[in-house]
Every structure is written in structure tokens, then in C-alpha cells.
Amino acid sequence: MLPQKPDKKFKRSIAESGGDDLNKCYQCATCSAVCLLTPEDHPFPRKEMLLAQWGQSDKLVADPDVWLCHQCNDCTVRCPRGARPGDVMGAIRNYSFEHYAVPGFLGKLVSKPAGLPFLMLIPILIFVFMADWSQMATFSGHVHFYDFLQNGPLEMLFMAGNFIVLLLASFGLIRFYKGMADSWKVKPEIGFIKAAIQTVLEIISHKRFGTCDTSKYRQTAHFLVFYGFFGAAATAGLALMRMEYLHFIHPEHYALSNIPSMMLYHPIKILGNASGLAMIIGIIMMATRHSNDPESAGVSTYAGKIFIWGIFGVAFTGMLIQFLRIGGLPTLAYAFYFIHLVFVFSLLWYAPYSQFGHMFYRTFAMIFARSINRMPQEQ
């Protein structure tokens, strides 16, 4: 058997992503003993801590247990050596979706602060060329976002961009799933579709987030952000369907440029405002927890901060522009609409390479774990 060569680059990456206390671990296995989410057979995170100390990146990027951890930090607050296993597991996850990223350079750009200006510049330049800047000088008191950025090109950009993002994400996820299958070499006990359905139902319930003792608040905060985001996405889709319906069913009354705005009591508007408010409250809960109790909340990494601020930016600007529209302030409304779109498209276009990618990778890891009967013990 050939000696295993440690991946020093991997260890540096773990240290930079919040796992700098890794070498304090002396393998007492307290973390695995207190974890309420680990399977009884070969429990985590002890073995992951050992592999990380040895620099065995190839084994860790193909380890579904890394993603079964929900970083509740029960293990971290009970670690007698202060090795912070929860933060190490989080750092391994960040390394994993950077490792599987397609194209790889985007994964590196998104994970480093130095890449942020370039990444933000792309949607900014696109919208600079798409926008009708003469509308910024409008003082009529009427706000029509269609006049500033036409919906047709915007919709085409949105659909094409999302298709490309999903295609690129699928390449990374296929590599990830194949890596787990090749590493574990266990015959599945149930099919992929059945495992996927069971996994999605579990994700919808968020029950794993409420199992641990240290960070039960994360269940509520994550629940608000998760459903708030999908509620906001549904709002955008329903608003588009309403606009297209009115235009194509009654073209003699409604041009795309004069579709009447929805009042605040319109069901679609209520859904949008409730979703935006849910995201903002969830983000504030997370930020407050990190500020007041960093020991149990875990290390605040660059990847985590930029993702949270991105979601907050989408929610805050989305709610703000409606009040600027109601207030009849076109210049400010168009300016913040521009900023809102930059946040939205940055969040979506870079999803597979940011902490948004957790949603995809955790889902596939849970599907694989369920298919081989390796899900955490039920409480």
C-alpha cells in the first residue's frame, strides 16, 4: 500500500474557511458521542476530523457525512480541546463545492474577497447597457419599471442565465454523486427517485435543524429565509404571469408598458411582502446570534457573510422599490430597481459556487445517504 500524501493546499483552505483550530483535536471522539444527527455506524465528525488532519481531501469531498452535519455546534461547545468540529465540517463543505465547481475558476473567484469586484461588475455592466437611463430624469411622479428596463430582454436574460447555471451546476453535482458512489461502493437499498422524494419531504419540514440543543434558533431562522426566498421567487413568477395574461388576453386594453400596478392588498403583493419580511427577519436572527454568541453560532466566514448580505440585499431592495413606486419617486425607484436586479442575478448566477450551493449538495448527499440506508438516527 502506497503512503498517503497529505494535501497541504486543502489544509490551508480549511484553516482560511474557519477550521484553523483543527490541529487542536486529539481524537477523543466527544464530538461523535454528543452528536444527535450522526448515524450509529462510523459516526461523524471524529473520522472527518482525523481525515482533515491528515489532509485527505479526496476522501472528504466524496463523504456524504460532511453534508449530513447541520452545523448545530453541539460538538463545538462540548469539545474539551476547543477544536471546533462544527466549523471544520463547514469549512470542508465550502472546499467541496469549490472542488466540484464547473468551471473551476468561478468556484475560486466566488470563494475569495478579491473576486467580488469582478463578479459584481458582470451584472452591473449588463444592466447598464440594457437600461434606458433617460428615465432617471423623469419627474412625472409615475413609476413604470418596464420603461427603465424592458421585461422582454430581461426575461430572456433571466431564463437563459438560469438554464446555463443549472446546466453547469448539474455537471458538478453529477461528479459529486459519482464520487460518493465510487468512494463508498455500497449497493443502494432504494432507488434514486424514492430517496429523492423522501429527502425533499424532510427538507421541507426542516426537522433536522431542530434536533440539536445548541442552535435550535437556526431552525426558525433558516425556515424563514428558506421559505421567504422561494416565496419571493413565486411572487416574481406570478407577477410575470399576471402581466402576460393581461397583455395577451386583453391586448386592446393593456400594453406591456401600462399594465396596472398591484395594490398592497393584492394576493400576489401580500405573498411578496410576507416573503421579503420573512427573509429580513431570518437574516437579522442569524446576524444577531453570531454577534451575541459567536461561540455556539460558529465562525463567520467570508462565504457565509457574502451569501447572507446577498439575500438581505435582494429582500430589502425588493421591498423598498415598491414603496418608492407608491411614493411616486421614479429616479430613486429606478436606481434601487437596478441595484435589486444586480443582487438577484448575482445571487442566482453564482449559486452553484456560493453557499447557495449548500442546498444542492446537501440534497444530493442526503439522497445518496438515504439510498444506502445511512441517514442520521431518528429522534
C-alpha positions in Angstrom: 0.0 0.0 0.0 1.4 3.4 -1.0 1.8 6.0 1.7 -0.9 8.7 1.7 0.4 12.2 0.8 -1.4 15.0 2.7 -3.0 17.8 0.6 -1.4 20.9 2.1 -3.4 23.2 0.0 -6.6 21.6 1.4 -5.4 22.1 4.9 -4.7 25.8 4.2 -8.1 26.2 2.7 -9.8 24.6 5.8 -7.9 27.0 8.1 -8.9 30.0 6.0 -12.5 29.0 6.0 -12.9 28.8 9.8 -11.3 25.5 10.6 -8.0 26.9 11.9 -8.4 25.1 15.2 -8.3 21.7 13.5 -5.0 20.6 14.9 -6.2 21.0 18.5 -8.2 17.8 18.1 -6.7 14.8 19.8 -9.3 12.3 18.7 -11.2 11.8 22.0 -14.5 11.3 20.0 -16.5 13.5 22.2 -17.9 15.2 19.1 -19.3 12.0 17.7 -20.6 10.9 21.1 -22.7 14.0 21.6 -23.9 14.4 18.1 -27.7 13.7 17.8 -27.6 13.6 14.0 -24.9 11.1 13.2 -25.5 7.5 12.2 -24.5 4.9 14.8 -22.2 3.1 12.3 -19.0 5.0 11.7 -20.3 8.2 13.3 -19.2 11.7 12.3 -17.4 14.1 12.9 -14.5 12.3 14.5 -13.4 10.5 11.4 -13.7 13.7 9.3 -11.5 15.5 11.9 -8.9 12.8 11.5 -9.0 12.8 7.7 -8.8 16.6 7.7 -5.7 16.5 10.0 -4.1 14.0 7.6 -5.0 16.2 4.6 -7.1 13.5 2.9 -9.1 15.8 0.7 -10.0 13.2 -1.9 -11.9 11.1 0.8 -13.6 14.1 2.4 -15.0 15.6 -0.8 -16.7 12.3 -1.5 -18.0 11.9 2.1 -21.8 12.3 2.4 -21.5 12.6 6.2 -19.9 16.0 5.7 -23.3 17.2 4.4 -25.4 15.3 7.0 -23.9 17.6 9.6 -26.2 20.7 10.0 -23.5 22.6 12.0 -25.7 23.0 15.1 -22.4 23.1 17.0 -23.4 20.8 19.8 -20.0 19.2 19.2 -18.2 22.5 19.2 -19.4 23.7 22.6 -18.6 20.3 24.2 -15.2 19.8 22.7 -12.7 19.7 25.6 -9.8 20.9 23.3 -11.6 23.8 21.5 -11.1 22.2 18.1 -14.5 23.4 16.9 -15.5 20.3 14.8 -18.7 22.1 13.6 -16.6 24.9 12.0 -14.2 22.3 10.5 -17.1 20.4 8.9 -18.4 23.7 7.5 -15.0 24.5 6.0 -14.9 21.1 4.4 -18.3 21.7 2.8 -17.0 25.0 1.4 -14.0 23.3 -0.1 -16.2 20.5 -1.6 -18.4 22.7 -3.8 -15.3 24.7 -4.8 -13.7 21.4 -5.7 -16.6 20.2 -7.9 -17.3 23.6 -9.4 -17.7 23.7 -13.2 -15.9 25.8 -14.4 -13.4 25.6 -11.6 -12.2 29.2 -11.8 -15.6 30.5 -10.8 -15.5 28.4 -7.7 -12.2 30.1 -6.7 -13.4 33.6 -7.7 -16.6 33.3 -5.6 -14.8 32.0 -2.5 -12.2 34.9 -2.4 -12.9 38.5 -1.4 -10.6 39.6 -4.3 -13.0 38.1 -6.8 -16.0 40.1 -5.6 -15.5 43.3 -7.7 -15.1 41.3 -10.9 -18.2 39.2 -10.1 -20.4 42.2 -9.4 -19.1 44.0 -12.4 -20.6 41.5 -14.8 -24.3 42.0 -14.0 -23.7 45.8 -13.4 -22.3 46.2 -17.0 -25.1 44.0 -18.5 -27.8 46.1 -16.9 -26.0 49.4 -17.7 -26.3 48.6 -21.4 -29.9 47.3 -21.1 -31.3 50.2 -19.1 -32.9 53.3 -20.6 -31.1 55.9 -18.4 -33.2 58.8 -19.8 -35.9 57.6 -17.5 -33.8 58.6 -14.5 -34.7 62.2 -15.4 -38.4 61.6 -15.2 -40.3 63.8 -12.7 -43.8 62.8 -13.6 -44.5 61.0 -10.3 -45.4 57.8 -12.2 -43.1 54.8 -12.0 -43.1 52.2 -14.7 -40.2 49.8 -14.3 -40.9 48.5 -17.9 -39.8 51.9 -19.2 -36.5 51.7 -17.4 -35.7 48.0 -18.2 -37.9 46.2 -20.7 -39.4 43.0 -19.5 -38.8 41.0 -22.7 -35.0 41.2 -22.8 -34.9 40.9 -19.0 -37.0 37.7 -19.1 -34.8 36.2 -21.9 -31.7 37.0 -19.9 -33.2 35.5 -16.7 -34.2 32.3 -18.4 -31.0 31.9 -20.4 -28.8 32.6 -17.4 -30.7 30.3 -15.1 -30.6 27.5 -17.7 -26.8 27.9 -18.1 -26.4 28.0 -14.3 -28.5 24.8 -13.8 -26.6 23.1 -16.5 -23.2 23.9 -15.0 -24.5 23.0 -11.5 -25.6 19.6 -12.8 -22.1 18.8 -14.1 -20.7 19.5 -10.6 -23.5 17.5 -8.9 -23.1 14.5 -11.2 -19.3 14.5 -10.3 -20.2 14.8 -6.6 -22.7 11.9 -6.7 -20.4 9.7 -8.7 -17.6 10.5 -6.3 -19.7 9.3 -3.3 -20.8 6.2 -5.1 -17.2 5.3 -6.1 -15.8 6.1 -2.6 -18.4 4.1 -0.6 -19.0 1.2 -3.0 -22.3 0.3 -1.3 -25.2 -1.1 -3.2 -28.3 1.2 -2.9 -31.2 -0.3 -1.0 -33.8 2.0 -2.5 -33.9 3.8 -5.9 -32.8 7.4 -6.5 -36.4 8.7 -7.2 -37.8 7.3 -3.9 -34.8 8.5 -2.0 -35.2 12.0 -3.6 -38.9 12.2 -2.7 -38.2 11.3 0.9 -35.3 13.7 1.1 -37.3 16.6 -0.3 -40.1 16.0 2.2 -37.5 16.1 5.0 -36.0 19.3 3.7 -39.4 20.9 3.6 -40.0 20.1 7.3 -36.6 21.3 8.4 -36.8 18.8 11.3 -33.1 18.1 11.4 -32.4 21.8 12.3 -34.5 21.4 15.4 -32.9 18.2 16.7 -29.8 19.7 18.3 -29.7 21.6 21.6 -27.2 24.4 21.0 -28.7 26.1 18.0 -32.4 25.4 17.9 -32.9 29.0 16.8 -31.3 28.1 13.5 -34.4 26.1 12.6 -36.6 29.2 12.8 -34.1 31.5 11.1 -33.3 29.0 8.3 -37.0 28.3 7.9 -37.8 32.0 7.4 -35.0 32.6 4.9 -35.7 29.3 3.0 -39.4 29.8 2.5 -39.1 33.6 2.2 -36.7 33.1 -0.8 -39.0 30.6 -2.5 -42.0 32.8 -1.8 -40.2 35.8 -3.4 -39.4 33.6 -6.4 -43.0 32.5 -6.7 -44.1 36.2 -6.4 -41.9 37.2 -9.3 -43.2 34.3 -11.4 -46.9 35.0 -10.6 -46.4 38.8 -11.3 -45.0 37.9 -14.7 -47.8 35.5 -15.5 -50.3 38.2 -14.5 -48.7 40.8 -16.7 -48.5 38.4 -19.7 -52.1 37.3 -19.1 -53.5 40.8 -19.1 -51.5 41.7 -22.2 -52.3 38.7 -24.4 -55.9 38.2 -23.3 -56.8 41.9 -23.5 -54.2 43.5 -25.8 -56.7 46.2 -26.7 -56.7 47.5 -23.1 -53.2 46.6 -21.9 -49.8 47.2 -23.5 -46.9 45.8 -21.6 -45.9 49.4 -20.7 -49.2 50.2 -19.0 -50.1 47.1 -17.0 -51.7 48.5 -13.8 -49.6 48.0 -10.7 -50.9 45.7 -8.0 -52.2 47.3 -4.8 -50.7 46.3 -1.5 -53.7 44.1 -0.6 -53.4 42.1 -3.9 -52.7 38.4 -3.0 -49.5 38.3 -5.1 -48.3 41.5 -3.4 -49.1 40.1 0.0 -47.1 36.9 -0.8 -44.2 39.1 -1.9 -44.2 41.3 1.1 -44.6 38.4 3.5 -41.7 36.6 1.8 -39.4 39.6 1.9 -40.2 40.3 5.5 -39.5 36.6 6.4 -36.1 36.8 4.7 -35.2 40.0 6.5 -36.3 38.7 9.9 -34.4 35.4 9.3 -31.2 37.2 8.3 -31.5 39.5 11.4 -31.9 36.5 13.6 -28.8 34.9 12.2 -26.7 38.0 12.4 -27.8 38.8 16.0 -27.0 35.2 17.1 -23.5 35.4 15.5 -22.9 38.8 17.2 -24.2 37.8 20.7 -23.0 34.3 20.9 -20.2 33.5 18.4 -19.0 30.5 20.4 -22.2 28.5 19.7 -23.1 30.2 16.4 -19.8 29.3 14.8 -17.2 31.2 12.8 -18.4 33.9 10.4 -16.7 33.2 7.2 -16.4 35.3 4.0 -18.6 32.8 2.1 -21.3 33.0 4.8 -21.3 36.7 5.1 -21.4 37.4 1.4 -24.3 35.0 1.0 -26.3 36.4 3.9 -25.8 40.0 2.7 -26.8 39.0 -0.8 -30.1 37.6 0.4 -30.7 40.6 2.6 -29.9 42.9 -0.3 -32.5 41.1 -2.5 -35.2 41.3 0.2 -34.5 44.8 1.3 -34.3 46.4 -2.1 -37.2 44.4 -3.4 -39.5 45.8 -0.6 -38.0 49.3 -0.9 -38.7 49.8 -4.6 -42.4 49.2 -4.2 -42.7 52.0 -1.6 -40.7 54.3 -3.9 -43.1 53.4 -6.7 -46.1 54.1 -4.4 -44.4 57.4 -3.3 -44.0 58.5 -6.9 -40.2 58.8 -6.8 -39.1 57.4 -10.2 -35.4 58.4 -10.0 -34.9 56.6 -6.7 -37.2 53.7 -7.7 -35.2 53.0 -10.9 -31.9 53.4 -9.1 -32.9 50.8 -6.5 -34.5 48.6 -9.1 -31.1 48.5 -10.8 -29.4 47.6 -7.5 -32.1 45.0 -6.8 -31.5 43.2 -10.1 -27.8 43.2 -9.6 -28.4 41.4 -6.2 -30.9 39.0 -7.7 -28.8 38.0 -10.7 -25.6 37.8 -8.7 -27.3 35.5 -6.2 -28.7 33.2 -8.9 -25.9 33.2 -11.4 -23.2 32.4 -8.8 -25.5 30.0 -6.8 -23.5 26.8 -7.5 -20.3 28.4 -6.4 -21.5 30.2 -3.2 -23.1 28.9 0.0 -26.3 28.8 -2.1 -24.7 25.6 -3.4 -25.2 24.0 0.0 -28.8 23.5 -0.9 -27.9 21.4 -4.0 -25.0 19.5 -2.5 -26.7 18.7 0.8 -29.8 17.5 -1.0 -27.8 15.1 -3.2 -25.7 13.9 -0.2 -28.9 13.2 1.7 -30.4 11.3 -1.3 -27.3 9.2 -1.5 -27.2 8.5 2.2 -30.9 7.6 2.2 -30.4 5.3 -0.7 -27.7 3.3 1.1 -29.6 3.5 4.4 -27.2 5.9 6.1 -29.4 8.6 7.4 -28.9 10.0 10.9 -30.8 8.2 13.7 -34.4 9.4 14.2 -35.1 11.1 17.5 
